[in-house]
């Protein structure tokens, strides 16, 4: 289905979760498909390329009910 873990991370419904960390031979590697700025600014943006609008909207609604200080960008209408 996917050719790598990195490719999989580019398919998640929000850009902030497209991040992975591993350790190989003592070296820590970070893969951030959409960068790290949103993590540090507590911002959730849709990954419209994923096509997972309903999942994104459901998860962000639940997230805001627990952590209202997050900045959540709506899924854009085509």
N, C-alpha and C positions, 0 to 999 in steps of 0.2 A: 504494500500500500504506500508506504513512504520509504524513501531511500536512506534516510538518516534521522537521528533524533533532532538535529537542527531543522530539517525540513518540517518535521512534525510541529515544532514550536512556532513556526510561521503560520500554522493553520488554526490556532486557538482563536476563540471569538473576541478576545480583547488583546490589545498590543502589550499590555503590562505583563501578562503571563507568558509571553514569548521569550522567556529567559531561563537558561539552564546553567548549572554549575557542576563541574566534576573535577576529580583529582586523578591525574594519571602520572605515575612515576614521581610522585611528590610535588607535581606542578598543578596548581589550581587554574582551571580554565573557565572562562565565562563566555557564554554565547548569549547575546542580547539582540534578537532579531530586529527589534524596533528601538534599540537604545535603552538607557537606564534612567533618563530624566523623569519619565512618568512614575517610576518606582519612588524616587526621592521626593517628588512633588505630590504624591498620593492622588494621581490622576489616572482615570480609567477611560480609555478610548476604544471605540470599536475597530476591529480588524475586518473591514467590509469584504476583503478578499476571502474570508472564511465562509461567507454565506450563512452564518449561524446567528441571524438576527434575534430570533425568539430566545435562544439560549442566552445570548448576551443581555437582552432586556430582563429576563428572569433573574439572572445572577446579579446584575447591577441593582435591581430593586431590592433584593435580599441584602446585598452588601450595604446599601444606604440605610436600611432599617437598623443595622448594627453599628455602622460607622458613618454617621451623617457628615463628617468633615471631609470625606473623600470628594474629589471633583469628578463627576461622571459626565462624559460627553454622550449625547444621544446618538443612536444609529441614524445616519442621514437618510432622508428619503431620496430615492433615485430622481 
